[in-house]
Amino acid sequence: MCRFLLVKFKNKTSPADVLNSFAKMSEQSRTLDGDWQGDGWGVSWKDDKGEWQTTKSLSPIWMDKGVFPEIPPTSMLAVHARSASFPSQKGIIEFNQPFVEGGMAFVFNGFLRGVNLKNINGTIGAQKIWNLLKEELKTNSPDQSLDNVKKILIDNSKEIIALNIGLVVNNNLYYLNYFSNHKEYYELHKWQKDGAEIICSEMF
């Protein structure tokens, strides 16, 4: 399953150290069946104008550490290391997260079976969930929208092992952490360090 990270820095900060720690964690992390997060990665950050900039790669994140120093100091960071669910979905950079639009950024990881979402655009599950969430955000707060998406997916899935979403709206972090078992792997972690607010799939 994928890994993700959101960071809101107190002051504009070079993200290289944080990215190195996340890359090391992603390299060492394994799913319960031994799967890895080596199907590419992406990072989005806010520039001096408050707009999202994004770079993505099909290489494992720990193989691209030379890119990290090139990312400028920022106040907001979203990172995703991908584990593709199906062989046919590997090697397609458009599927790499984060997905950004306007002032928002979205990252997702999860394990859902038998999802039936009609009239929702998207090729892969993450795209469909992002589009579903955007519809909810048109009329609801971020917290309410995440709760609504959880309820919709519960009602339209045969089984949800894990459903984790990280969301940035303007300059605020939000998250959904829902799982049915294996808390040690599927739990999201939130903490503060040196004035930075951090949400991540694992502690590092």
C-alpha positions in Angstrom: 0.0 0.0 0.0 1.1 3.5 -0.7 2.7 5.8 1.8 2.1 9.6 2.1 3.2 12.7 4.0 1.8 16.1 4.6 3.8 18.9 6.3 2.8 22.4 7.2 6.0 24.3 8.2 5.9 27.2 10.7 8.3 29.1 8.5 9.4 28.4 5.0 11.8 25.5 5.2 13.9 23.5 2.7 12.1 20.1 2.6 15.2 18.0 1.7 15.7 16.5 5.2 12.0 15.6 5.5 12.0 14.1 2.1 15.1 12.0 2.8 13.5 10.7 6.0 10.3 9.9 4.2 12.2 8.2 1.4 14.1 6.0 3.8 10.8 5.1 5.6 9.2 4.2 2.2 12.1 2.0 1.2 12.0 0.1 4.5 8.2 -0.2 4.8 6.4 -3.3 3.5 2.8 -4.2 3.3 1.5 -7.2 5.2 2.1 -9.4 2.1 5.6 -7.9 1.4 4.6 -5.3 -1.2 6.7 -2.2 -1.5 6.3 1.5 -2.5 8.5 1.4 -5.6 6.0 2.3 -8.3 7.0 6.0 -8.5 6.4 9.0 -6.4 5.3 12.7 -6.4 5.8 15.8 -4.4 3.8 19.1 -4.4 4.8 22.3 -2.6 3.5 25.8 -2.4 5.6 28.4 -4.1 6.1 32.1 -3.1 2.8 33.0 -4.6 1.0 30.3 -2.6 0.4 28.2 -5.7 1.1 24.4 -5.9 4.1 23.2 -7.9 4.5 19.5 -8.5 7.1 17.0 -9.7 6.6 13.3 -10.3 8.8 10.3 -11.2 8.3 6.7 -12.1 11.4 5.7 -10.1 11.2 4.6 -6.5 11.5 7.7 -4.3 14.7 6.5 -2.6 16.4 6.4 -6.0 15.6 10.0 -6.7 17.2 11.7 -3.6 19.1 14.0 -5.9 15.9 15.8 -6.7 15.2 16.8 -3.1 17.7 19.7 -2.8 16.2 21.3 -5.9 12.8 21.8 -4.2 12.8 25.4 -2.7 11.9 26.3 0.8 8.2 26.1 1.3 5.4 26.4 3.9 3.4 23.4 2.7 4.4 20.0 1.4 2.6 16.9 0.2 4.4 13.7 -0.8 3.2 10.3 -2.0 5.1 7.0 -2.7 3.1 4.7 -4.9 2.4 1.0 -4.8 0.3 0.2 -7.8 -2.6 -2.1 -7.2 -2.5 -3.8 -10.6 0.3 -4.5 -13.1 -1.6 -2.7 -15.9 -1.6 0.5 -13.8 2.2 0.6 -13.4 4.4 3.0 -15.3 1.7 5.7 -15.9 2.9 8.9 -14.3 -0.6 10.6 -14.4 -1.6 8.1 -11.8 1.1 9.3 -9.4 -0.1 11.5 -6.6 -0.4 14.1 -5.1 -3.4 15.4 -7.1 -3.7 19.2 -6.8 -6.3 21.6 -7.9 -6.6 25.3 -6.9 -5.6 25.6 -3.3 -6.1 21.9 -2.6 -3.8 18.9 -2.6 -4.9 15.2 -2.1 -3.1 12.0 -1.2 -4.6 8.6 -0.6 -3.7 5.1 0.3 -6.1 2.2 1.0 -7.3 -1.3 0.4 -10.9 -1.5 -0.8 -12.6 -4.4 -2.4 -15.7 -4.4 -4.7 -16.1 -0.6 -5.0 -19.1 0.4 -7.1 -19.1 4.2 -7.8 -21.3 5.1 -10.7 -21.0 8.5 -12.5 -17.7 9.3 -10.9 -14.8 10.1 -13.3 -11.5 8.4 -12.9 -9.4 5.5 -14.2 -8.0 4.3 -10.9 -9.5 4.2 -7.5 -7.5 7.2 -6.2 -8.8 9.4 -9.0 -12.4 8.4 -8.4 -12.1 9.1 -4.7 -10.5 12.5 -5.4 -13.3 13.4 -7.7 -15.9 12.2 -5.2 -14.3 14.3 -2.5 -14.1 17.4 -4.7 -17.9 17.1 -5.3 -18.5 17.0 -1.5 -16.2 20.0 -1.0 -18.4 22.2 -3.2 -21.0 22.3 -0.5 -19.4 21.0 2.7 -16.5 21.7 5.0 -13.4 19.6 4.6 -14.1 17.6 7.7 -17.7 16.9 6.7 -16.7 16.1 3.2 -14.2 13.5 4.4 -16.8 12.0 6.6 -19.3 11.9 3.7 -16.8 10.2 1.4 -16.2 7.6 4.1 -19.9 6.8 4.4 -20.4 6.7 0.6 -17.5 4.3 0.2 -18.7 2.1 3.1 -22.1 1.9 1.5 -20.7 1.1 -2.0 -17.9 -1.3 -1.2 -17.9 -5.0 -0.4 -15.1 -4.5 2.0 -12.8 -1.7 3.3 -9.6 -2.9 4.9 -8.2 0.7 5.0 -9.2 4.1 3.7 -6.7 6.9 4.4 -6.9 10.4 2.9 -4.6 13.4 3.4 -6.0 16.7 2.3 -4.7 20.3 2.1 -7.3 23.0 1.7 -5.8 26.5 1.5 -3.3 26.4 4.4 -4.9 23.7 6.6 -4.3 20.0 6.9 -7.1 17.4 7.2 -7.1 13.7 7.2 -9.3 10.6 7.3 -7.9 7.4 8.9 -10.2 4.4 8.7 -9.3 0.7 8.9 -10.9 -2.5 10.0 -7.7 -4.2 11.3 -3.9 -4.2 11.4 -3.7 -0.9 13.2 0.1 -1.0 13.3 0.3 -0.7 9.6 -2.8 1.3 8.5 -2.8 3.9 11.3 -1.9 7.5 10.3 0.3 9.5 12.6 0.1 13.2 13.4 2.7 15.1 15.4 4.5 18.4 15.7 8.2 19.0 15.5 10.0 22.3 15.5 6.7 24.1 14.9 5.9 21.9 11.9 2.6 20.0 11.7 3.1 16.5 10.2 0.7 13.8 9.1 2.3 10.6 7.8 1.6 6.9 7.1 4.4 6.0 9.6 6.5 7.8 12.2 10.0 8.7 11.2 
